[in-house]
Amino acid sequence: MIPTLLTATFVFIIALIAAPPVDIDGIRELDFESLLYGNNIISGAIIPTSASIGLHFYPIWEAASVDE
């Protein structure tokens, strides 16, 4: 479990510092959230929008049972 936590922490820190801008909403307005684009440590968080929450948790809430 320690290697997994270390890897996740390392990747999160790299993403916080140098993540490229992304089009989250599909309206061609890029979100600049990393520290390289002038955000401070508070606003430069990896923001879980409703689109990303739906993308990652869709298989969980659409499963008919825990066995799936």
N, CA, C and O atoms as a GROMACS GRO file, in nm:
protein
  272
    1MET      N    1   0.081  -0.119   0.000
    1MET     CA    2   0.000   0.000   0.000
    1MET      C    3   0.086   0.126   0.000
    1MET      O    4   0.046   0.229  -0.055
    2ILE      N    5   0.202   0.119   0.061
    2ILE     CA    6   0.291   0.235   0.066
    2ILE      C    7   0.336   0.277  -0.074
    2ILE      O    8   0.333   0.397  -0.103
    3PRO      N    9   0.377   0.185  -0.163
    3PRO     CA   10   0.415   0.230  -0.299
    3PRO      C   11   0.300   0.297  -0.374
    3PRO      O   12   0.323   0.393  -0.448
    4THR      N   13   0.179   0.249  -0.354
    4THR     CA   14   0.064   0.309  -0.420
    4THR      C   15   0.039   0.451  -0.369
    4THR      O   16   0.014   0.542  -0.448
    5LEU      N   17   0.046   0.470  -0.238
    5LEU     CA   18   0.026   0.603  -0.182
    5LEU      C   19   0.137   0.700  -0.224
    5LEU      O   20   0.110   0.816  -0.253
    6LEU      N   21   0.259   0.651  -0.227
    6LEU     CA   22   0.370   0.737  -0.271
    6LEU      C   23   0.354   0.777  -0.417
    6LEU      O   24   0.379   0.892  -0.453
    7THR      N   25   0.314   0.683  -0.501
    7THR     CA   26   0.293   0.713  -0.642
    7THR      C   27   0.179   0.812  -0.661
    7THR      O   28   0.191   0.907  -0.739
    8ALA      N   29   0.068   0.791  -0.591
    8ALA     CA   30  -0.046   0.883  -0.602
    8ALA      C   31  -0.009   1.023  -0.554
    8ALA      O   32  -0.049   1.122  -0.615
    9THR      N   33   0.066   1.032  -0.446
    9THR     CA   34   0.108   1.162  -0.394
    9THR      C   35   0.201   1.232  -0.492
    9THR      O   36   0.186   1.352  -0.516
   10PHE      N   37   0.295   1.158  -0.547
   10PHE     CA   38   0.389   1.215  -0.643
   10PHE      C   39   0.317   1.266  -0.767
   10PHE      O   40   0.345   1.377  -0.814
   11VAL      N   41   0.225   1.188  -0.821
   11VAL     CA   42   0.151   1.228  -0.941
   11VAL      C   43   0.062   1.349  -0.911
   11VAL      O   44   0.051   1.438  -0.995
   12PHE      N   45   0.000   1.353  -0.794
   12PHE     CA   46  -0.083   1.468  -0.758
   12PHE      C   47   0.000   1.595  -0.750
   12PHE      O   48  -0.043   1.700  -0.798
   13ILE      N   49   0.117   1.588  -0.690
   13ILE     CA   50   0.203   1.706  -0.679
   13ILE      C   51   0.249   1.753  -0.816
   13ILE      O   52   0.249   1.873  -0.844
   14ILE      N   53   0.287   1.660  -0.903
   14ILE     CA   54   0.327   1.696  -1.039
   14ILE      C   55   0.210   1.760  -1.113
   14ILE      O   56   0.229   1.860  -1.183
   15ALA      N   57   0.090   1.705  -1.098
   15ALA     CA   58  -0.028   1.762  -1.165
   15ALA      C   59  -0.060   1.900  -1.110
   15ALA      O   60  -0.100   1.989  -1.186
   16LEU      N   61  -0.044   1.920  -0.981
   16LEU     CA   62  -0.069   2.051  -0.921
   16LEU      C   63   0.026   2.156  -0.976
   16LEU      O   64  -0.013   2.272  -0.994
   17ILE      N   65   0.149   2.117  -1.002
   17ILE     CA   66   0.249   2.212  -1.050
   17ILE      C   67   0.241   2.232  -1.201
   17ILE      O   68   0.249   2.346  -1.248
   18ALA      N   69   0.225   2.125  -1.278
   18ALA     CA   70   0.246   2.136  -1.422
   18ALA      C   71   0.136   2.077  -1.509
   18ALA      O   72   0.164   2.040  -1.623
   19ALA      N   73   0.015   2.066  -1.460
   19ALA     CA   74  -0.092   2.009  -1.543
   19ALA      C   75  -0.127   2.104  -1.657
   19ALA      O   76  -0.134   2.225  -1.636
   20PRO      N   77  -0.149   2.051  -1.777
   20PRO     CA   78  -0.186   2.137  -1.889
   20PRO      C   79  -0.331   2.183  -1.876
   20PRO      O   80  -0.409   2.121  -1.804
   21PRO      N   81  -0.367   2.291  -1.944
   21PRO     CA   82  -0.507   2.335  -1.940
   21PRO      C   83  -0.597   2.235  -2.010
   21PRO      O   84  -0.557   2.172  -2.108
   22VAL      N   85  -0.718   2.219  -1.959
   22VAL     CA   86  -0.812   2.123  -2.017
   22VAL      C   87  -0.947   2.189  -2.041
   22VAL      O   88  -0.984   2.286  -1.974
   23ASP      N   89  -1.022   2.134  -2.137
   23ASP     CA   90  -1.157   2.179  -2.168
   23ASP      C   91  -1.253   2.084  -2.098
   23ASP      O   92  -1.288   1.979  -2.153
   24ILE      N   93  -1.296   2.119  -1.978
   24ILE     CA   94  -1.378   2.029  -1.898
   24ILE      C   95  -1.523   2.032  -1.943
   24ILE      O   96  -1.587   1.927  -1.953
   25ASP      N   97  -1.577   2.150  -1.970
   25ASP     CA   98  -1.719   2.165  -1.997
   25ASP      C   99  -1.757   2.140  -2.143
   25ASP      O  100  -1.876   2.127  -2.173
   26GLY      N  101  -1.660   2.132  -2.232
   26GLY     CA  102  -1.690   2.113  -2.373
   26GLY      C  103  -1.730   2.240  -2.445
   26GLY      O  104  -1.786   2.232  -2.554
   27ILE      N  105  -1.703   2.356  -2.387
   27ILE     CA  106  -1.740   2.482  -2.451
   27ILE      C  107  -1.616   2.558  -2.498
   27ILE      O  108  -1.621   2.679  -2.520
   28ARG      N  109  -1.507   2.488  -2.513
   28ARG     CA  110  -1.380   2.540  -2.561
   28ARG      C  111  -1.325   2.653  -2.476
   28ARG      O  112  -1.256   2.742  -2.525
   29GLU      N  113  -1.356   2.650  -2.348
   29GLU     CA  114  -1.297   2.743  -2.253
   29GLU      C  115  -1.207   2.661  -2.162
   29GLU      O  116  -1.254   2.580  -2.082
   30LEU      N  117  -1.078   2.682  -2.175
   30LEU     CA  118  -0.982   2.600  -2.102
   30LEU      C  119  -0.974   2.641  -1.956
   30LEU      O  120  -0.982   2.759  -1.922
   31ASP      N  121  -0.960   2.541  -1.871
   31ASP     CA  122  -0.938   2.564  -1.729
   31ASP      C  123  -0.789   2.554  -1.700
   31ASP      O  124  -0.729   2.448  -1.719
   32PHE      N  125  -0.731   2.663  -1.654
   32PHE     CA  126  -0.590   2.667  -1.618
   32PHE      C  127  -0.582   2.654  -1.467
   32PHE      O  128  -0.604   2.752  -1.396
   33GLU      N  129  -0.550   2.538  -1.416
   33GLU     CA  130  -0.554   2.516  -1.272
   33GLU      C  131  -0.418   2.488  -1.209
   33GLU      O  132  -0.410   2.480  -1.086
   34SER      N  133  -0.313   2.474  -1.287
   34SER     CA  134  -0.185   2.440  -1.226
   34SER      C  135  -0.111   2.566  -1.180
   34SER      O  136  -0.149   2.678  -1.216
   35LEU      N  137  -0.009   2.547  -1.101
   35LEU     CA  138   0.068   2.658  -1.047
   35LEU      C  139   0.148   2.730  -1.155
   35LEU      O  140   0.180   2.848  -1.138
   36LEU      N  141   0.182   2.662  -1.265
   36LEU     CA  142   0.258   2.726  -1.372
   36LEU      C  143   0.178   2.834  -1.444
   36LEU      O  144   0.237   2.920  -1.510
   37TYR      N  145   0.047   2.832  -1.433
   37TYR     CA  146  -0.037   2.930  -1.501
   37TYR      C  147  -0.081   3.042  -1.408
   37TYR      O  148  -0.182   3.108  -1.436
   38GLY      N  149  -0.010   3.065  -1.301
   38GLY     CA  150  -0.034   3.181  -1.216
   38GLY      C  151  -0.132   3.161  -1.103
   38GLY      O  152  -0.166   3.258  -1.035
   39ASN      N  153  -0.176   3.042  -1.079
   39ASN     CA  154  -0.265   3.017  -0.965
   39ASN      C  155  -0.183   3.004  -0.838
   39ASN      O  156  -0.067   2.960  -0.841
   40ASN      N  157  -0.242   3.041  -0.726
   40ASN     CA  158  -0.173   3.020  -0.600
   40ASN      C  159  -0.203   2.879  -0.549
   40ASN      O  160  -0.276   2.804  -0.613
   41ILE      N  161  -0.149   2.844  -0.437
   41ILE     CA  162  -0.159   2.707  -0.386
   41ILE      C  163  -0.303   2.672  -0.350
   41ILE      O  164  -0.339   2.554  -0.351
   42ILE      N  165  -0.387   2.771  -0.317
   42ILE     CA  166  -0.526   2.743  -0.281
   42ILE      C  167  -0.610   2.721  -0.406
   42ILE      O  168  -0.682   2.622  -0.415
   43SER      N  169  -0.603   2.813  -0.503
   43SER     CA  170  -0.686   2.800  -0.623
   43SER      C  171  -0.626   2.705  -0.725
   43SER      O  172  -0.693   2.673  -0.824
   44GLY      N  173  -0.506   2.659  -0.706
   44GLY     CA  174  -0.443   2.569  -0.800
   44GLY      C  175  -0.470   2.423  -0.771
   44GLY      O  176  -0.390   2.337  -0.807
   45ALA      N  177  -0.581   2.395  -0.708
   45ALA     CA  178  -0.614   2.257  -0.674
   45ALA      C  179  -0.666   2.182  -0.795
   45ALA      O  180  -0.712   2.243  -0.892
   46ILE      N  181  -0.658   2.052  -0.790
   46ILE     CA  182  -0.720   1.969  -0.893
   46ILE      C  183  -0.868   1.963  -0.856
   46ILE      O  184  -0.907   1.891  -0.764
   47ILE      N  185  -0.950   2.037  -0.928
   47ILE     CA  186  -1.089   2.058  -0.890
   47ILE      C  187  -1.178   1.945  -0.941
   47ILE      O  188  -1.183   1.921  -1.062
   48PRO      N  189  -1.246   1.874  -0.853
   48PRO     CA  190  -1.337   1.767  -0.898
   48PRO      C  191  -1.471   1.825  -0.944
   48PRO      O  192  -1.560   1.846  -0.862
   49THR      N  193  -1.485   1.850  -1.074
   49THR     CA  194  -1.611   1.902  -1.126
   49THR      C  195  -1.714   1.791  -1.136
   49THR      O  196  -1.681   1.673  -1.118
   50SER      N  197  -1.837   1.828  -1.163
   50SER     CA  198  -1.942   1.727  -1.173
   50SER      C  199  -1.916   1.632  -1.290
   50SER      O  200  -1.952   1.515  -1.284
   51ALA      N  201  -1.853   1.683  -1.396
   51ALA     CA  202  -1.822   1.596  -1.510
   51ALA      C  203  -1.720   1.490  -1.472
   51ALA      O  204  -1.734   1.373  -1.510
   52SER      N  205  -1.617   1.529  -1.400
   52SER     CA  206  -1.515   1.430  -1.363
   52SER      C  207  -1.567   1.334  -1.257
   52SER      O  208  -1.529   1.217  -1.256
   53ILE      N  209  -1.652   1.382  -1.168
   53ILE     CA  210  -1.711   1.292  -1.068
   53ILE      C  211  -1.799   1.189  -1.138
   53ILE      O  212  -1.794   1.070  -1.105
   54GLY      N  213  -1.879   1.234  -1.233
   54GLY     CA  214  -1.964   1.142  -1.308
   54GLY      C  215  -1.885   1.041  -1.388
   54GLY      O  216  -1.922   0.924  -1.396
   55LEU      N  217  -1.775   1.086  -1.447
   55LEU     CA  218  -1.692   0.996  -1.527
   55LEU      C  219  -1.630   0.886  -1.442
   55LEU      O  220  -1.627   0.771  -1.484
   56HIS      N  221  -1.583   0.921  -1.323
   56HIS     CA  222  -1.513   0.823  -1.242
   56HIS      C  223  -1.606   0.735  -1.158
   56HIS      O  224  -1.573   0.620  -1.131
   57PHE      N  225  -1.721   0.787  -1.119
   57PHE     CA  226  -1.809   0.711  -1.032
   57PHE      C  227  -1.929   0.650  -1.102
   57PHE      O  228  -2.009   0.581  -1.038
   58TYR      N  229  -1.945   0.672  -1.234
   58TYR     CA  230  -2.058   0.616  -1.308
   58TYR      C  231  -2.067   0.464  -1.296
   58TYR      O  232  -2.176   0.413  -1.272
   59PRO      N  233  -1.956   0.389  -1.311
   59PRO     CA  234  -1.967   0.243  -1.297
   59PRO      C  235  -2.015   0.200  -1.159
   59PRO      O  236  -2.078   0.095  -1.146
   60ILE      N  237  -1.986   0.279  -1.056
   60ILE     CA  238  -2.025   0.240  -0.920
   60ILE      C  239  -2.174   0.257  -0.901
   60ILE      O  240  -2.240   0.167  -0.849
   61TRP      N  241  -2.231   0.372  -0.941
   61TRP     CA  242  -2.373   0.391  -0.913
   61TRP      C  243  -2.464   0.330  -1.018
   61TRP      O  244  -2.585   0.326  -0.998
   62GLU      N  245  -2.408   0.281  -1.131
   62GLU     CA  246  -2.491   0.211  -1.229
   62GLU      C  247  -2.486   0.059  -1.211
   62GLU      O  248  -2.560  -0.014  -1.277
   63ALA      N  249  -2.402   0.011  -1.122
   63ALA     CA  250  -2.394  -0.133  -1.099
   63ALA      C  251  -2.519  -0.180  -1.027
   63ALA      O  252  -2.570  -0.113  -0.936
   64ALA      N  253  -2.569  -0.296  -1.068
   64ALA     CA  254  -2.691  -0.348  -1.007
   64ALA      C  255  -2.666  -0.401  -0.866
   64ALA      O  256  -2.755  -0.401  -0.782
   65SER      N  257  -2.543  -0.446  -0.841
   65SER     CA  258  -2.512  -0.499  -0.709
   65SER      C  259  -2.364  -0.476  -0.681
   65SER      O  260  -2.289  -0.431  -0.767
   66VAL      N  261  -2.323  -0.508  -0.561
   66VAL     CA  262  -2.183  -0.494  -0.523
   66VAL      C  263  -2.097  -0.596  -0.596
   66VAL      O  264  -1.978  -0.573  -0.618
   67ASP      N  265  -2.156  -0.709  -0.634
   67ASP     CA  266  -2.080  -0.814  -0.702
   67ASP      C  267  -2.033  -0.773  -0.841
   67ASP      O  268  -1.936  -0.829  -0.892
   68GLU      N  269  -2.100  -0.676  -0.902
   68GLU     CA  270  -2.055  -0.630  -1.033
   68GLU      C  271  -1.930  -0.549  -1.014
   68GLU      O  272  -1.874  -0.499  -1.112
   0.00000   0.00000   0.00000
